[in-house]
Amino acid sequence: MYKKKVQKIIPLISLLLFLTACSTTEHTKIEEKDVAVEWANMTLFITRYTPSNSPTFASRAFGYAGLTMYESIVPGYPEYTSMNGQLKEFEALPTIDPTKEYNWVLSLNAGQSEILKNIYVQTSDENIQKIDSLEQLIFDQFQDGLDKETVLRSVAFGKSVANTIFDWSKTDGGHRGYLSNFDKTIVHPVRPGSWKPPLFAQSFSHHPLHPHWGENRTFATTNELLQDPQPIPYDTTPGSPYYKQFEDVYLKDLQLTQNEKEVAIWWGDDPDVSFTPPGHSYYFATLALAGHDSNLIKSAQVYAQLGMAVSDAFINCWKWKYQFFTERPNTFIPQYIDEEWESFWPDPPFPSFPSGHAIQAAAAATVLEDNFGKKFTFTDKAHEGRKRDELKETDFVNRSFDTFWEAAQETADSRFYGGIHTQLDNEVGLEKGVEIAKNIAGLEWKKTNEK
């Protein structure tokens, strides 16, 4: 879907995920609290190495994978509450027999394998084998000492939850969305300031990505009812607010520091070379859990909240992108400021307002702050080991942060440094991402007010 880069690099993190997920060594032992992380790593790997993927489709996959993780074990934790009946049209989940014993690791394990193979049905046979290998590895370890009926009951419950959630997912509007990434029948609005396919772009297609994605069902009903943001009215007069937004992009490009160039390429996360922007956020949940003494249900709750928040963020963002259909700097600046100008980073194949990077990063940061606190020091190594981008004369340098919000802000800033978003795109994205995540957090996750 996206244009291949000059050098096709496998990030070190992907190699590490591969080795973790596919190890079948007899002596490999996985702690119970880490089973959720192992499956999150596998989900990131499959996202990275499944063809025809996109940020939109990937965000949806993380939403359903996280929800399945949570629902496959929540009956075993009486203080936690199922999402059954809390999400739109989401009901009639399988129930357990309270008089019987279940092993919740086996349930989660079976559910993750099932939902991942169902959502990413287009992935390769080799990747299916990797999923099956991880499932078998965890199964072999945790079925030890259990009676056969408990094992079968636990596995059956996890798979039943996954299949019920998958059946529900088929009605959301995004099912097998990779089959229709670009709608060639869409009529582009022709008005001053409307989006046009750029010459300097990430995609060969002159048709925008997933123009109907904003019509999809959100996880939280409240996220269907958000107030629309408003772009600045079109005005090419020098000094006008509209003109100034693009002039700021142009002036920043003239004085990009090396660090700002590093920021711009770090957060690109194009599907051809990474696990996508929503995958980057899902990866952050793993970093947070690694630095926190969480049990299995807490880990599942974090992945469910983050996955659903990011998925709802993309739905709303795409709704507004195609509602307003706004242009990017690569069309305005050459026409009204500098005809030879070209952005540092190529344009993605869809309209501008608001920023998808910003909205999903803010949603993720808000979820993580809610679970781990505002102060949380971590290092992002998502692209560690990638070779220098020789075309841009810039290296991939690990990013360190003291708060999750710093990472979200830098994600948004990266699109401004790249010359593909105005500051307003980013500001609105950050603001709406917070609102969307709060609606997810506002669901009843526990029977008390404790987080």
Protein Blocks (a to p, Z undefined) as FASTA:
>chain_A
ZZcdfbdcddfklmmmmmmmmpccfklccdfklmmmmmmmmmmmmmmmcghiafklmmmm
mmmmmmmmmmmmmmmmmkbccfehkaghiahiacddfkbccdfklmmmmmmmmmmmmmmm
mbcfklmmmmmmmmmmmmmmmmgopafklmmmmmmmmmmmmmmmmmmmmmnopgoklmmm
backbccdddehiacddfbdfbfbfbdehkllmmpccfblmlmmcccdddddddfbghia
klmmmmmmmmmmmmccfklmmmmmmmnopaklmgbjklmmmmmmmmmmmmpccdfklmmm
mmmmmmmmmmmmmmmmmmmmmmnopacfklmmmmmmommbccfbdcddbdfbdcfklmmm
mmmmmmmmmmnojbdcdddfklgoiacdfklopacdddddfbfklmmmmmmmmmmmnopa
cfklmmmmmmmmmmmmmmmmmpcfbfbfbZZ
